[in-house]
Amino acid sequence: MLDDRARTLLKALVERYIAEGQPVGSRTLSRASGLDLSPATIRNVMADLEELGLIASPHTSAGRVPTARGYRLFVDTMLTARAPAELEASIDTDAELSAVRGQISQQLHPDQPQRVITQAASLLSSLSTYVGVVSAPRKAGVFHHIEFLRLGERRVLVILVSPEGDVQNRVVFTVRDHTQAELIEATNYVNAHYAGLTLEEVRERLKREVDALRGEIASLMQAAVEAGSEAAEEGADQVVVAGERNLLGVQDFGQDMGSLRRMFDLFEQKTQLLRLLDVSSRAEGVRIFIGGESQVVPYEQLSVVTAPYEVDGRVVGTLGVIGPTRMPYERMIQIVDITARLVGHALSLK
């Protein structure tokens, strides 16, 4: 546990390093912290912080820089959390954040959600000067009609028809063989009791009703829900990325072509980003992953700030900013949180 003096010095060091990008020495830290301490005392405290793994000393400098662990402590305990109402009010007093509302409002096309998502990624990138990422809204996966057809031993074709008339076909493998008569019975039962519900609602009802359902109907329904979920995921342009080239200008790794190449591969593949955004969508509010903490973006030099966005009270996607660990976290939190609220509002308009 750090005492107040060590916390004050660590906070001043992190803020100074974020602002200037140069290792912070004891003299500079003495002025920045506002504490009346001798240089020797400050050096002793910095040695303690280094021993705790919160700061490090680059080989080329006598100054110190924060480690990922130091940034984590700074973000968790030294940033002042702002209530949603305060964040909304800040739009009116901050020119850039006000521009978020204005630019998104100009691009609102509720019937074209992909356009809103693309615009949001670009805005996140331009406002942060880093990389903006947005996962497209997940469809609710409502089915209007379902049908099971026997293809062969333990192989069943599941046909899902949406209210809009979209048809998805999936082959599922069952635990035992089913006759076509059994499949017709299951088709009739499912359409009578579950049609019109979302796949998530069906999944929740199955958890409660599985004991009451006949075994073959329950297993077929579970297979149909999984098949429908896979079809919905495959049908979406799932992640929009904007501003990758901004990383070329970041001082921290602009000359490390190997790291940049790996990062660009990450943005190109998008699969890992989707996993990260999916994890973030299950949390409330803004989440921050520092220096590879997410295990999905495994780079010590990168941090990720994300927030889920809602449509009509339901989380449908996630957006965020990816940049260097030396990012102005409080600023990124504001940009991500406010953008998430505005995107949710835009997509909720009818």
Buried (B, 14 or more C-beta within 10 A) or exposed (E): EBEEBBBBBBBBBBBBBBEEEBBBBBEBBBEBBEBEBEEEBBBEBBEBBBEBEBBBBEEEEEBBBBBBBBBBBBBEEBEEEBEEEEBBEBBEEBEBBBBBBEBBEEBBEEEEBEBBBBBBBBBBBBBBBBBBBBBBBBBBBBBBBBBBBBEEEEBBBBBBBBEEEEEBEBEBEBEEEBEEEBBBBBBEBBBEBBBEBBBBBBBEBBEEBBEEBEEBBBBBBBBBBBBBBEBBBEEBEBBBBBBBEBBEEBEBBEEEEEBBEEBBEBBEEBEBBBBBBBBBBEEEEBBBBBBBBBEBBEBBBBBBBBBBBBBEEEBBBBBBBBBBBBBBBBBBBBBBBBBBBBBBBBBBEE
